[in-house]
């Protein structure tokens, strides 16, 4: 019996050493593979293509350019507005509050931009849809007043520009369109 216990203990210790060496070898392999570009197995890249998506995003520089263009268009007509640019997910990229813009204009501009990108339509068009679907106005974060326009790439919305503070939604939308037009140059 004593002999059997010793043999089992020897096998256990030997097996543990093999596992330890195997792990040490794995760690060395992993460390050296991290420094080099290893080709991913075909199954991984195929799975990545099936399970991921790429999206076009407006850069912070482009969003700032659009906001400045909208603010300049309003300034030329002596209007005091706030301009907001949001990304595809409705997150604010940049907000510029013009001199003398009212305190309500900040949130209104963001909500108009969010609404425009959410439905990929100008908010003036969406405001007309409220007659058929009055509950749209109950969706959090939206504002169905003229002044928001989507920015698209390949027909898909990638950003929204919202302007608030002018005496009418038509003017707000005119300035938002000037911001979008600046991106096309």
C-alpha positions in Angstrom: 0.0 0.0 0.0 2.8 2.3 0.8 4.3 1.8 -2.6 0.9 2.8 -4.3 0.6 6.0 -2.4 4.2 7.0 -3.4 3.5 6.3 -7.1 0.3 8.4 -7.0 2.1 11.2 -5.3 4.9 11.0 -7.9 2.4 11.1 -10.8 0.6 14.0 -9.2 3.8 16.0 -8.7 5.0 15.2 -12.2 1.6 16.1 -13.7 1.7 19.4 -11.8 5.1 20.2 -13.2 4.0 19.4 -16.7 1.0 21.8 -16.3 3.3 24.5 -14.8 5.7 24.1 -17.7 2.8 24.2 -20.2 1.5 27.4 -18.6 4.9 29.0 -18.5 5.3 28.1 -22.2 1.9 29.6 -22.9 2.8 32.8 -21.1 6.0 33.1 -23.1 4.2 32.5 -26.3 1.5 35.0 -25.4 4.1 37.6 -24.5 6.0 37.2 -27.7 2.8 37.1 -29.8 1.7 40.4 -28.3 4.7 42.2 -29.8 4.1 40.9 -33.3 1.0 41.0 -35.5 -0.3 37.5 -35.6 -2.9 36.6 -38.2 -6.3 35.9 -36.6 -7.8 32.5 -37.4 -10.3 32.6 -40.3 -13.1 31.6 -38.0 -12.5 34.6 -35.7 -12.4 37.2 -38.6 -15.5 35.6 -40.1 -17.3 35.8 -36.8 -16.2 39.4 -36.4 -17.7 40.3 -39.8 -21.0 38.7 -38.9 -21.2 40.1 -35.4 -19.9 43.6 -35.7 -20.8 46.7 -37.6 -18.9 49.8 -38.6 -20.5 53.2 -38.6 -19.6 56.6 -39.9 -19.2 59.3 -37.3 -18.8 63.1 -37.5 -15.5 64.2 -36.1 -15.4 66.8 -33.4 -13.6 69.2 -35.8 -16.4 68.8 -38.4 -19.1 69.2 -35.7 -17.4 72.4 -34.6 -17.2 73.6 -38.2 -20.9 73.0 -38.7 -21.9 74.7 -35.5 -19.7 77.8 -36.3 -21.3 78.0 -39.8 -24.8 77.9 -38.3 -23.9 80.5 -35.7 -22.4 82.8 -38.4 -25.5 82.5 -40.5 -27.6 83.5 -37.6 -25.2 86.4 -36.7 -25.5 87.8 -40.2 -29.2 88.1 -39.7 -28.7 89.6 -36.2 -30.2 86.5 -34.5 -29.1 85.3 -31.1 -29.1 81.5 -31.1 -27.6 78.4 -29.7 -26.3 75.6 -32.0 -25.9 72.0 -30.9 -24.5 69.1 -32.9 -25.2 65.5 -31.8 -23.8 62.2 -33.0 -25.8 59.3 -34.4 -26.6 58.1 -30.9 -27.9 61.6 -29.8 -24.8 62.4 -27.7 -23.8 66.0 -27.9 -20.5 66.6 -29.7 -20.5 70.4 -29.5 -22.8 73.2 -28.4 -22.1 76.9 -29.2 -24.2 79.5 -27.5 -24.2 82.8 -29.3 -23.9 86.1 -27.6 -27.2 87.1 -26.1 -28.9 83.7 -26.8 -31.8 83.0 -24.4 -31.3 80.5 -21.6 -33.9 78.1 -23.1 -32.1 77.9 -26.4 -29.3 75.6 -25.1 -31.6 72.7 -24.2 -33.9 73.3 -27.1 -31.0 73.2 -29.7 -29.8 69.9 -28.3 -33.3 68.4 -28.3 -33.9 69.5 -31.9 -30.6 68.0 -33.0 -31.5 64.7 -31.2 -34.9 64.6 -32.8 -33.6 65.2 -36.3 -31.0 62.5 -36.1 -33.4 60.0 -34.4 -35.9 60.2 -37.3 -33.5 61.2 -40.1 -35.7 64.1 -40.9 -35.9 67.9 -40.3 -37.8 68.7 -37.2 -40.2 71.0 -39.2 -41.3 67.9 -41.2 -41.6 65.9 -38.0 -43.7 68.6 -36.3 -46.3 68.0 -39.1 -46.5 64.3 -38.1 -47.8 65.1 -34.7 -51.3 65.5 -36.1 -51.3 61.8 -36.9 -49.2 60.6 -34.0 -49.6 63.1 -31.1 -47.8 60.7 -28.7 -44.5 61.3 -30.5 -44.0 64.5 -28.4 -43.9 62.3 -25.3 -40.7 60.6 -26.3 -38.0 61.8 -23.8 -35.4 64.2 -25.2 -37.3 65.1 -28.3 -38.6 68.5 -29.5 -40.9 68.8 -32.5 -40.3 72.4 -33.5 -38.5 73.6 -36.6 -34.8 74.1 -36.3 -33.2 70.6 -36.4 -31.7 68.9 -39.5 -30.0 65.5 -39.9 -26.6 65.1 -41.4 -26.3 62.0 -43.5 -23.7 59.8 -45.1 -24.7 57.3 -47.7 -28.4 58.0 -46.8 -27.9 57.1 -43.2 -28.0 59.7 -40.4 -24.7 60.3 -38.7 -25.4 63.5 -36.8 -28.0 66.1 -36.1 -27.8 69.9 -36.0 -30.2 71.9 -33.9 -30.6 75.6 -33.7 -32.8 77.5 -31.2 -33.4 81.1 -30.2 -34.5 82.8 -33.4 -38.1 84.2 -33.5 -39.3 81.2 -35.7 -38.5 77.6 -36.3 -38.1 78.4 -40.0 -35.2 80.7 -39.2 -33.7 78.2 -36.8 -33.9 75.6 -39.5 -32.4 77.9 -42.1 -29.4 78.3 -39.8 -29.1 74.6 -39.1 -29.1 73.9 -42.8 -26.3 76.4 -43.2 -24.3 74.3 -40.7 -25.0 71.1 -42.6 -24.1 72.8 -45.9 -20.7 73.7 -44.5 -19.9 70.0 -44.2 -20.5 69.4 -47.9 -17.8 71.8 -48.9 
